Structures are given as C-alpha cells and as structure tokens.
Amino acid sequence: MQINKRTLIVVVITAVITALLFSYQLPYYVYKPGSADALDPVIEVEGGYASDGDMHLVTIRGGQATIVQWALAQIRPFHELTPIDQVRPEGVTEEEYFHAQLQMMESSQEAAKVVAYEAAGKDIDIQYEGVYVVQVMDGMPAQERLQSGDRIVEVDGQPVNESSDLIDYVEDKDAGESVSLVIERENGTLTRDVELAPFPDNEERVGIGISLVTDRSVEVDPEVTVESGEIGGPSAGLMFSLEIYDQLTEDDLTDGEEIAGTGEINYEGEVGRIGGIDKKVVAADEAGASVFFAPNEEGAEDSNYQVAKKTAEEIGTDMEIVPVDTFGEALDYLQNN
C-alpha cells in the first residue's frame, strides 16, 4: 500500500511539472517560421483572370512562450525570443494588440487595392473618413482622454483625413501645449483637449501618445474581396497588390511559378520594412517558392533584403531573393524575367 501511495505521489508531481512546462507562460514572445499561403483562395476579383502559378502570403508564428517553447528556442534555428514589453506596450492587453494587428491588416489590404487598381488602369474611388486610434500609450496624456477605436475627425477645427494630417500638425507644437480633438465614439461625438508631452523613448519628439490608422473607404470596379481570416499585421501588402493586379490583367505574372515575398506597402506603392524576414524566407523555401521579394530599404546595409539574402545562403535555397523598393519594381521583375 505504501508503494502505491508513493507511485501516486510521483505521478501527480510529474503531471503537475509537465503541465507547468507546457502551459506556464513566461514574459517573452517566441517567433518562428510560419507558412506560405497561396493568395488565390484569399483574394477574388470579380471576373478576374486565373494564373498557372501562385502568389504567396508568408507568415510568422508567434505567441507568448511557455517554458518548453523558451527552452526549444535556445537550440532551434530561426526561433527568436523577444521580451513581451517590446511586443506590446505595458497596459495593452493581448486582445487590444490582436485588434491592432487586424486593423493594420485591413489598412494594408486597402493600400494594396489602390496600388493594384491604379497600376492596372481600373476604376477606383477613395473616400477619407478620419483616422482610428489603434493603441493608447501607457503614461502619455491620451491615456485618460482617448481609447482604442475612437475615430478622430478634427484637430483644432481642422479636418483630419489621414494619419499624417494629425501627426504633421502635432509635430509643429511644443510639450505642454494642447490640441482639441473632435472624436466619434459609439455613435456619439465628443471633444477632447489633450496636452502634448515628450515620448518616454525619445524626449526630442512630442505627441499625445497614440498610434493611428487612416480610415478610408475604397470603392473599386470590378469588385474584389479579401478573406485573410485571423492573419494580422501590414507585411502582406506587397503580395496582396501583386495578386490583385495579376487577377485584373490578362497576362500571367506568375508564369506558372510559386512567388513569395513580404513588405508593407503604402498608397504610393512604396515597399516598407517588416520584422522577422529571416523566418519568412525559411517558410517560403519550405513551400517551394522560386522567388522571394524583400524590402530593399534603398540599399541600407541592414535592410530586409540583406538579411533575407544571408538567410537564403544559410539554408542553401535556390530561391531567388529579389530586392524591391516599390510595387513597380516587383512588377517589372515578374514581367521581364
């Protein structure tokens, strides 16, 4: 009987330790290669043209690390640990962070539509409807005055159509000055006076402590639908724009190949830096991509392209790593290679 009790105790202790190892979350995020998903099932242009190959959206898998995941990240290549306060600011919940990522994905899709439709010479109409507050920084003046989801439509009596309207206006002011914001919240209109203060990580810059996304209403003809599910962030912009353009035009941009890449895109078609590009190169290679577009950042020494090129050499892939600064450069490459 004594042996059975000891065995039971050992089993219980082992179960508790195992549960802790696999479920207890540490104050770190772990990032690792994700997937390279074909965009044809995700994007549908009404009456669009089909292609023999595919454009691919490349993702990173990430989440708060358990003890086991933390340990594995010490030995596995292309697994990266990042302190949680560097991923989402203090005071921002996991739900708020995820919502912000989805907002950035939505903004990225709209920019991709604009770039692709304009390049293809198709009908497009853009209506500006103010800017959304995505996040409010802890300890900054806006913390007590604004909240995530507020739509800002005016600053000191001037209309706010894009994020840059508010950012540029505030940059000309000094710490201690205030701005009057007209916001829409839950179907009501409010006025909030908010003081400007230096940012904790850069005291030479002043602001009210919010991150923003422009609320645009984009109408296009022919219609396009994008079903990206729970994927967040802005880094798929370039590949969205290439897929939309490919469906809008008769020539097959893919030429039967598997095309991958990454990069945030703005409404002018400029391709911007993203995080975790080494992991995306690994994911694209595992999916069999032959081409990978990487933000060139105008040739900077530590650009996404340089990191992607180094990663490709490390894993011994035959995938072509192509540097791009604009949508036009990516388009030219596919049309001429």
Secondary structure, DSSP 8 states (H G I E B T S, - for coil): -HHHHHHHHHHHHHHHHHHHHHH-EEEEEEEEEEEEEESTTTEEETT----SSEEEEEEEEEEEEEHHHHHHHTTSTT-EEEEHHHHS-TT--HHHHHHHHHHHHHHHHHHHHHHHHHHHT-EEEEEEEEEEEEEE-TTSGGGGT--TT-EEEEETTEE--SHHHHHHHHHTS-TT-EEEEEEEETTEEEEEEEE-EEETTEEEEEE-SEEEEEEEEEEEES-EEE--TT--SSTTHHHHHHHHHHHHSSS-TTTT-EEEE--EE-TT-BEE--S-HHHHHHHHHHTT-SEEEEE-GGG-TT-HHHHHHHHHHHHT---EEEEESBHHHHHHHHHH-
